[in-house]
Amino acid sequence: MFTHKDIEYRTIFVVNCIKERSLRVSNGEFLLEEQVENSDKMKTLTKLPFQKILALFVIGHIKITTPLIEKCQKHGVALIVVKSNFRPVFFWSNSAEANYLLHQRQYQLEKEDIRIARIIVSNKIQNQIKLLQNTRRKSGATEFAKSICIKCKEKVVSISEHTQLMGIEGLASKAFFSAYFQDYNWTARCPRTKCDALNATLDIGYTILFNYIECFLRMFGFDLYVGVFHRLWFKRKSLVCDIMEPFRCIIEKTVRTAYNRNLFSPKDFEIRKGEYMLKHGKNQDYCKVFFNALIPYKTEVFRYIQQYYRCFMKQKSTSQYPQFLI
């Protein structure tokens, strides 16, 4: 498994291969190349020794050669190939293989035990409060939402039932969204229904975040379907839903900023069968904005999941579990 030295001396390398680029191994080094315009020649964009790479995220469709996989295996480099929306296409990691002890820990966690879930929900609400504070608005809606979120965060500590925790999380989120997006004709958060452009935009961002978190969880060998807050459900990767909760604030901040700067607009959508669908030509623009928002947090995401893994395996006190603060 990954150590502190791995984090200190090795990096998570993200390669954007949406354009015509190729990866290969030369003299024991990883090379990223791009074809010279109007020529058959290739120019080297960057090269790195494999000893410096912790994980290799490749965005786009590429050819993976046997020498590349062999080098990744030799040096313990996780290799993840994803689409432009971060959906995993190929994943390989030595460290994630046969981690049956982790699976045992996950399966042994009692259904009624919501101690870890409380930490996750509390962290999410804390980030919602921070986003509301960062707007620097003194409107009645904003102040009311902040007071609701603060009260909900205080109540989370003493909650003992899962249904109560879900209710508190839902109450805080309802207050947060109504205030944070009050300038954009906000009505309600309706996941996956595509009832308006703003909800559809959030769904796009959350999907990209979901895929991003999934890649990191796979590096540690988690059973993605066994969560602590989200319960077992057919084909739902409940643990991914759990871990992304504290990081949702990144997407919400990005969407609000993009609307303020006219990078996103309801005009980017068209209505099909009563649903708001992003126009085909806008897909790459939206993915690029979310990509630029998430990539700077790659180290924070990895550290969070690493610390979560260690606390979970050693059954540490919930006070030692990680927190992500925006």
N, C-alpha and C positions, 0 to 999 in steps of 0.2 A: 504494500500500500504506500501511498505517497507520504513523504516525510517533510519536516520543516526545511531541510536542505534543498529538497526538490523545489519548494516554493521560493526559496531565497535565491537559488542559482539558476533555475530553469524558468522558462516563460511559456505562456499559452500563445501560440502563434496562429493568427487568423489570416487565411489566404483568400482573397476575393478573386474567384475564377469565373465570374459572370462574363467577363470579357475573354477573348481568346488567349489563354495562358496554359502553361504546362508545368508539371512537376517532375523532377527526376533526381537521381542520385549521381554525384560525380565526386570521385576522390573522397568518399566518406562523408560528403556534405549534402545537405538538402538545397536544391536549386529551384528557384521560381523564375520561369522564363516567359517572355512575351514575343510574339512574332513581329518583326520589323515591318512597318507599313510598306506595301508594294514590293515585298521581298520574301524569299523563302528562309532567310536567316532569322535566328532567334537571338534576342538580347537578354542577358541575365539581369533581373530586377533586384534580386537579393539572394544571398546564400548564407546558410547557417549550419554550424556543426550540430549533429543530432544530440550531442550531450547537453546542449543548451535548451532543447525543446522538451517541454512537459506534455503538451497536447497540441495536435495539429488540426485546426478547424479549417476545412476546405468548403467554401461556399460556391456552389455551382457544380456542373457536371464535368468530370474529368476522367482521364484514364489513369488507373492506379497500377503501377508496375510491380513485379515481384521483388526487385531489389529495394523498392521503397518500403514495402511491407516487412521485408527481412530486417531492414535497418530499424524500423519502428519497434519490431519485436526485440531486437538485440539491446536497444537502449531504453526500453520501457516507455515508448512514446505512444500515447493514445491517438488514434487516427479516426477522425469524425468527418464524414462528407455529408453536407446538408444542402437543401435547396435554398433559394433566395429568401424563403420565409422561415429558414432554420429547421425545416422538417428533416429529420435524419434519413439519409438514404443508405449510408453504410457506416457501421461502427465497429471498431476493433480496439481492444485494450487487454493487455496481459493481466493487469491488476484487478480487473473485474471478473475474471474467470473463477468459477468454483468457490465463490464466497458464501458457502453454506452457513457459516456461523452468523453472518449478518441476516440471512433469511430466517434462521431460527429465532433470532432476537425479534424480528418483525412479526413473526407468527405467534410468538409468545406474549406479545403485548395484549393485555386485556382490553376488551371492547369498551368497558366503562372507564378506562384510564384516560383522562383528557388533560393530564398535566402538561404534556408537550404541546397539545393543541392550544391550550390557553396561552402559552408563550408565543406561538405563531400568530394567533389572533391579536394579542396585545401589541405585538410588533407592527402588524398591519395597521391597526388603529393609530398607533403613534406616528406612523408615516403620513397617514391621512391628516392628522392634526398639523403636522409640519407643513404639508402642502397648503393647507388653508392659511396658516400663518404667513407663508411666503408670498401669498397674493397681496398682502398688506392692505386688504380691504377691510373697512370698518362697517360694512353694510349689516343690516339686521339679520339677513340670511346667513352671512358668514359667521357672525358672532354666535348665532343660535346653533349652527352646525358644529362649531368648535366646542361649545358647552355640552352638546349631546355626545360628541366623540370622547371628550374628557371623562364624562360620567360613565360611558360604556367601558372605557379602558379601566377605570377604577373597579367596576363591577366584575370584570373578567377574572380577577384574582380569586374571588370567593365562589365562583360558579362551580357546581359539582356535576351537572348533567349536560350531556351533549346537546340536547335540544335547546336548552337555555343558552348555551354558548353560540349556537347557530343564530338564535334570535338576537342576541346582543351584537354579533358581527353584522347581521342584516340591518339592524337599526342604525348602527354607526355608518355603514356604507350608504344607506338611503339619505341620511343627513349630509354626508360628505358630498355625494354627487350633486345633490340639489343646489348646494352652495358653490361648489367648485366650477360647475358649468352653467351657472345661472345666467350668463350672458349669451347663451347659445340655445335658447328655447328648450331647455332640458325638461323632460317629462318624468321619465323613470328609467332605471337600468333594466333592460330586457335582453338578457344574453341570448345570442344566436338566433334571435327572431328577425334581425335586420329591419326593425320597424322605423328607423330614421337613420340619417347619415352619421350622426355622432355615435350612436350605439354600434353601427356597423364598423366605424373606424376603431372604436375600442376593441371590438371583437378581433379585428385584424392584428392589432398590437398585442393583445393577450395571447393570441394563437402563436405569434412569433416568440413571445416570452416563454410560453409553455414548451415549445420545441427546444428553445435555448436551455432551459432548466433541465429538460429531459436528458440532453447530451451530457451535462455535468453529472447528473445522478447515475447515469450508466457507467461512468468512469469508476465509480466505487462499488458497483455490483448490486445496487438496491433492487428489490422487487418493486417495480414502479406501481403495481396495482394495490399495494398494501399501505394505506395512509394512516394518519393519526387523528386528523380532523375530518377529512372527507372519507366516508366509509366505502367498503367494497361495493362496487357496482359493475355491471356487465360492461366489459371493454373500456372502463374508465381508469386511467392511470392516476389513482387517487393521491399517491405520494407526490407526484409532480404538481397536482392541484394544490397540495399543502405547501410545498416549498416555494411556489411562486407567489404566495400571498403577500409576504413582506416586500416583494419586488414589483408588485403591481403599480406602485407609486411612480416608477420610472415611466411606464406607459402612459399613465394619466397625466403626468407632467408634460411628456412629449406631445400628447394630443392637444392639450390646451395651448402650449407654446406654438405648435404648428398652425392651429386655427388663428391665433393672434397674429401670426406672421404671414397668413394667407398661403401657407404651404399646403394645407388641407382645406377643402371647401365642400359644401353639399353639392356643388356643381360637378364634382368629380364622380358622382354616383348617378345611376339610372335605375328606374323602378321596373322590376320584372316580376310579374305575378304578385304584386303587393309588397315586394321586398326590395330594399335598397342594396344594389350591387355595384361594386366599384368598376368603373369603366376599364376595359382591358388595357388601354394605353397608360393608365395611371398606376398599375400594379408595381412597376419597378420604382416609381417615385416614392410610393408609400413604404415599400420595403427598405429603401435606402434611408429614409428618415428614421425608421425604427432601428435599423442596423447601426446607424451612427449614434443612436441613443444608448443601445445596449452594450456594444463592444467596449467602451471605456470602463464598464463595470465587470469585465470578465474576471479580474483578480478577486474582486469582492465576492462575486458569486461562487467562485471556486473555494475561497477560504470559508465562506459560510457553510457550504455543503461538507467540506472537509471537517470542520469543527462539529457540525451536526452529526456526522458519521461517528466521530470519536466519542462524543457524549452519549450517543445512542448505544454504541457497542459496549462502553464501560458503565452504562446505566448510571450516569452522573446526575447530580441534582439539576433540576430545571433552571436554577439560577446560573448555571454554567453554559447553558445552550446559547448559540450565537444570536446576535441581533444585527439586522441591517437597517441603518438609518440613512435616509436620503439626504 
